[in-house]
Amino acid sequence: MDGISLSKYHMKSFEVIGGKKLKGDLIPQGAKNEALQVICAVLLTPETVVISNIPDILDVRLLIGLLEELGVEVNRIDENTYSFKAENIHLEKIDDTDFQQKSNRLRGSVMIAGPLLARFGKSFIPKPGGDKIGRRKMDTHIDGFLKLGVKWEYDQALGYFKLSAKALIGTDLLLDEPSVTGTANIVMAAVMAKGTTTIYNAACEPYLQQLCKMLNSMGANISGIKSNLLTIEGATALKGTHHRILPDMIEVGSFIGLAAMTGSALNIRGAGIGHLGMIPDKFRQLGIAFDIVGDDIIVPEQDGYEIRDNIDGSVLTIHDHPWPGLTPDLLSILLVVATQAKGSVLIHQKMFESRLFFVDKLIDMGARIILCDPHRATVIGQEGKQKLRGITMNSPDIRAGMALLIAALSAEGKSIIHNIEQVDRGYQYLDKRLQALGAEVRRIEA
């Protein structure tokens, strides 16, 4: 595969000199979570699929590498556009120990299972990889497959599920949770099942909507898109298509938080306003001012911001919730932004029991945070009167890594952030893009 080597991500750290105001334009990358889904969907057809606005990030590169090992012909048309042709698939690869271990590095690799089951009746699910943010169960995926007629066995030694099916048969499904990857996996399996499949309590995030629209353009028959009840009429075969990935809403929220924390004037161009849901409202609840002009978000330089209490005067609570509620991927950013606000807020991370465990780094930087339990943290804002101070720290996951980088850019003095491979998994060329805004951040050897 063309492009930069994966080795550049290993054993690197960010050195950040904080306290500088930034200025300029930012264009969000393509959505990471959508990219992982639609790239897996190319396995459903032997015809060519062209996908544009693919982010050049580590998770995506790992996934494309796995597809190439399966026999997918991959061509990079330009920096963010690829063509995929899954005509000659080496199905024996799924039994290869080395391939399974590579799959373990990336949670998104679980979504290879649905397309391979639909087209070939055989697949596997690796032990989940990716962020260390708590237990991430596979029950939704496995239960959905079983009800479609799949048989499975678990290899205890290697830690993966072997899946097989003589034929997939449409059925009525009620998911125990609206899992995004679980819904995507089941949808991709069901599009070529015999008969009708209904999926109730389905995830309906923009990523899922985009996947369903792409599948329909390939010849699938999915209705109920944008809702939590999907109806899928099985097709006998799917064809090639062209698909463009949405702007990454997590990047958009990260950039709003970056502007607020550093007191900077930033323009977020092509933000995909129609797909942001309540993200803008949550930042406004923290007192951050910005204007929406067309598809752009204009964040002016502001000296401070004040958290809005609830109407009855009680302390604001911000929590994650399945779409159209707030995505959990932005709670780390919102928590960091609140440290310099006027007022207090309770951050309630419902979905992952380890995602708030990065707050000890913020406390070391001078933030006033009470970690109530693994899921809740109370932030007492400092009104910008006491800036955070630079420290040396580690990035535990993608979103915490970005939150810590924002904290470091706002802090006084120098910070070192280790384990930035986590940040590179989700953010494209981040150091270079920030440097173009005037940030003092560079990669160093760990």
Secondary structure, 3 states (H helix, E strand, C coil): CCCCCHHHHCCEEEEEECCCCCEEEECCCECHHHHHHHHHHHHHCCCEEEEECCCCCHHHHHHHHHHHHCCCEEEEEECCEEEEECCCCCHHHHHCHHHHHHHCCCHHHHHHHHHHHHHHCEEEECCCCCCCCCCCCCHHHHHHHHHCCCEEEEECCCCEEEEECCCCECCEEECCCCCHHHHHHHHHHHCCCECEEEEECCCCCHHHHHHHHHHHHCCCEEECCCCCEEEEECCCCCCCEEEECCECHHHHHHHHHHHHHHCCEEEECCCCHHHCCCHHHHHHHCCCCCEEECCEEEECCCCCCECCCCCCCCCEEEECCCCCCCCHHHHHHHHHHHCCCECEEEEECCCCCCCCCCHHHHHHCCCCEEEEECCEEEEECCCCCCCCECCEEECCCHHHHHHHHHHHHHCECEEEEECCHHHHCCCCCHHHHHHCCCCEEEEEEC
